[in-house]
Amino acid sequence: MKLHWSPRSPYVRKVMIVACEIGLDDRFEKVRSVAIRTRINPDIVRDSPVGRIPVLVLDNGTVISGSYAICDYLDSLHDGAPMIPSAGAARWRELELHGIADGLLDTLIAWWGEFLKPEGQRWQALCETCATKTNACLDWLERRSESFEREALGIGQITAGVALDYLDFRFADLDWRAGRPTLAAWHENFRRRASTKATEIVNDE
Ligand SMILES: N[C@@H](CCC(=O)N[C@@H](CS)C(=O)NCC(=O)O)C(=O)O
């Protein structure tokens, strides 16, 4: 199977960490694909008209677009502890966490898009709402992280860890750890996992 991949994309990283955790990371043919909002990449669009990464093309030609769907597919390929529990309260608790962490990631990507513009052209109101939402998500994660060590690692915690790493990568000045000791301590452990070390974000521009 072919994965449209980039070492800079946090959504791709989510997929790669899930794949490493379940031992399927050597199954992909990784294709370095550049995806930016202001330019169409015909190689990506040929496989998925959405034009974003990650995109997974299965050997039978089925195209799976988006990190959540790809993780769900990977989860169907193994018999170990699921990254997305299939039913019951555990499933909804996992998806609750994933929804907040993935939403935080979406906010950070939108915010970073403004930083890429020349200063005079940034949409100030958007930057302010992104800052407010980021802080609210981080406060939510700080409360929730009190139970992280007791819970199994799944797509929710992985996405939260990826979002925190992305904050360090793109928003190093924003001191997200201040006032969030539980989340910061959990993140230190998360960063030591083999799966996160093997997939560290690389700025290859
Ligand atoms: N919800 C999607 C978001 C994917 C996404 O936005 N990827 C970025 C790269 S980090 C992208 O392809 N951006 C190009 C674009 O938006 O056109 C997912 O979970 O995979």
Ligand as a Chemical Component Dictionary entry (heavy atoms), coordinates in Angstrom:
data_LIG
# 
_chem_comp.id                   LIG 
_chem_comp.type                 NON-POLYMER 
_chem_comp.pdbx_formal_charge   0 
_chem_comp.three_letter_code    LIG 
# 
loop_
_chem_comp_atom.comp_id 
_chem_comp_atom.atom_id 
_chem_comp_atom.alt_atom_id 
_chem_comp_atom.type_symbol 
_chem_comp_atom.charge 
_chem_comp_atom.model_Cartn_x 
_chem_comp_atom.model_Cartn_y 
_chem_comp_atom.model_Cartn_z 
_chem_comp_atom.pdbx_ordinal 
LIG N1  N1  N 0 -8.371 16.146 8.622 1  
LIG C1  C1  C 0 -7.248 15.784 7.774 2  
LIG C2  C2  C 0 -6.311 16.997 7.672 3  
LIG C3  C3  C 0 -5.151 16.750 6.724 4  
LIG C4  C4  C 0 -4.385 18.031 6.409 5  
LIG O1  O1  O 0 -4.898 19.143 6.546 6  
LIG N2  N2  N 0 -3.142 17.842 5.979 7  
LIG C5  C5  C 0 -2.344 18.978 5.572 8  
LIG C6  C6  C 0 -0.865 18.677 5.747 9  
LIG S1  S1  S 0 -0.375 18.760 7.421 10 
LIG C7  C7  C 0 -2.562 19.242 4.094 11 
LIG O2  O2  O 0 -2.600 18.311 3.333 12 
LIG N3  N3  N 0 -2.712 20.511 3.722 13 
LIG C8  C8  C 0 -2.896 20.903 2.368 14 
LIG C9  C9  C 0 -4.247 21.479 2.126 15 
LIG O3  O3  O 0 -5.010 21.740 3.094 16 
LIG O4  O4  O 0 -4.556 21.714 0.957 17 
LIG C10 C10 C 0 -6.551 14.545 8.362 18 
LIG O5  O5  O 0 -6.824 14.201 9.511 19 
LIG O6  O6  O 0 -5.793 13.878 7.650 20 
# 
loop_
_chem_comp_bond.comp_id 
_chem_comp_bond.atom_id_1 
_chem_comp_bond.atom_id_2 
_chem_comp_bond.value_order 
_chem_comp_bond.pdbx_ordinal 
LIG N1  C1  SING 1  
LIG C1  C2  SING 2  
LIG C1  C10 SING 3  
LIG C2  C3  SING 4  
LIG C3  C4  SING 5  
LIG C4  O1  DOUB 6  
LIG C4  N2  SING 7  
LIG N2  C5  SING 8  
LIG C5  C6  SING 9  
LIG C5  C7  SING 10 
LIG C6  S1  SING 11 
LIG C7  O2  DOUB 12 
LIG C7  N3  SING 13 
LIG N3  C8  SING 14 
LIG C8  C9  SING 15 
LIG C9  O3  DOUB 16 
LIG C9  O4  SING 17 
LIG C10 O5  DOUB 18 
LIG C10 O6  SING 19 
# 
